[in-house]
């Protein structure tokens, strides 16, 4: 079956970054900002981490957004509802400063344009743990925009997250595609290459490789952007 769509991961793939450095900077800045509204840093840091874990483990009964706020509300009560606007202000006013720990490559836009020029559909299959505003801003840091993709996944409209294979089924349903019609491009062996288990073709971008479980990567097509261009040219 021929490939009809290319699904791209974002963090560490189209947006070059060290994941651990990014998370530390992002959470640190968010927690620091929220201390202005009376939140104790260590308690909030742990609760946010618990909220992220809840999204990763989400069983599909609620959106990831609902699961996240459910965890924070269980810890803080009504104060969370009152402060949702202040969390949103962080993304509007402060989140762009997190880009200082990310890098930039023009090859990200080049590969997306190359894929589209060859007639493939495109999706930004980034794990939906962020609100749309944060996803759109991260796209911008990479030199991309929402219109570059047919869809991009955010915590408001998805009920699973990587590495749950149901996340990929959600994307397939949204695009009305079969797994065999898709190529998944990502840098995380556990989160992105799992797409191969349901029949997607996969390409492991190794510039910022994440392989926390030391999985054997020899079966995967892999390499940097130059190798990715060559791979897509042949499919």
C-alpha positions, -999 to 999 in steps of 0.1 A, spaced: 0 0 0 14 34 -10 22 61 15 -3 90 15 7 110 46 38 118 66 34 123 104 61 144 121 70 146 157 79 180 169 101 182 200 136 168 191 125 162 155 113 193 137 123 214 167 158 206 177 162 203 215 175 182 244 142 170 259 154 170 295 168 205 293 136 217 277 113 202 304 135 216 332 134 251 317 97 249 308 84 236 342 108 259 360 96 290 343 59 280 347 63 273 384 82 305 390 55 325 373 28 308 393 45 317 426 32 352 418 -3 339 425 5 322 458 16 287 446 44 270 465 70 259 440 78 223 450 42 214 456 31 228 422 60 212 404 50 178 417 13 183 410 21 194 374 42 163 370 14 142 383 -9 159 358 14 151 329 16 115 341 -22 113 341 -24 125 305 2 99 294 -19 72 311 -52 86 299 -76 58 289 -97 79 265 -127 86 287 -117 123 289 -96 147 270 -60 151 281 -69 187 291 -97 174 314 -74 148 329 -47 175 336 -70 199 353 -87 171 372 -54 163 389 -46 199 397 -81 205 411 -79 174 433 -48 189 449 -58 225 451 -96 227 449 -114 258 435 -82 278 435 -72 261 402 -104 272 384 -97 307 396 -61 305 383 -66 289 349 -65 324 333 -31 329 349 -17 296 335 -30 308 301 -12 342 306 21 323 311 18 308 277 9 342 262 35 362 279 63 339 291 64 307 272 84 321 243 114 325 266 116 287 268 128 288 232 162 298 245 170 261 252 159 250 217 178 252 184 167 260 149 173 243 115 159 255 82 157 219 72 125 215 92 105 237 69 123 224 39 114 188 47 77 197 53 76 216 20 94 188 3 69 163 16 39 184 5 54 191 -29 56 154 -35 18 152 -29 18 137 6 -5 149 33 11 162 65 3 160 102 21 172 133 19 141 155 33 157 187 23 140 219 -8 161 230 4 171 264 3 209 256 -25 234 250 -29 246 215 -12 279 222 20 262 234 20 238 204 15 267 179 43 286 196 67 256 194 58 253 158 69 289 153 102 284 170 108 257 144 99 281 116 66 264 110 30 274 112 -3 256 117 -12 258 80 18 237 72 -1 207 85 -35 191 79 -38 186 117 -17 190 148 -25 173 181 -31 192 214 -44 184 248 -78 200 241 -88 175 215 -70 143 221 -77 116 247 -45 96 246 -8 104 244 24 87 233 35 60 237 -1 47 239 -8 31 205 -44 44 208 -29 79 201 -19 68 167 -53 53 160 -69 86 170 -47 104 144 -56 78 117 -93 82 124 -90 120 123 -73 118 88 -94 88 76 -62 68 68 -49 33 73 -17 28 92 -1 13 61 -7 46 43 14 66 68 51 73 75 59 84 111 90 105 116 103 110 151 134 110 174 120 90 203 123 52 199 97 43 225 72 70 216 75 73 178 88 40 165 59 22 183 39 33 153 55 5 133 37 -20 155 4 -12 138 18 -11 103 31 24 98 64 29 81 88 48 104 119 68 102 140 75 132 156 110 131 188 105 151 200 141 156 184 142 191 178 106 196 159 95 227 162 58 235 157 55 273 150 18 272 180 9 250 158 -6 224 176 -22 194 173 4 166 189 -16 139 155 -26 123 145 11 117 153 33 88 172 62 104 196 91 100 197 128 100 177 152 78 198 145 47 190 108 50 153 116 56 152 136 24 167 107 5 143 82 22 112 102 13 124 107 -23 124 69 -27 89 61 -13 
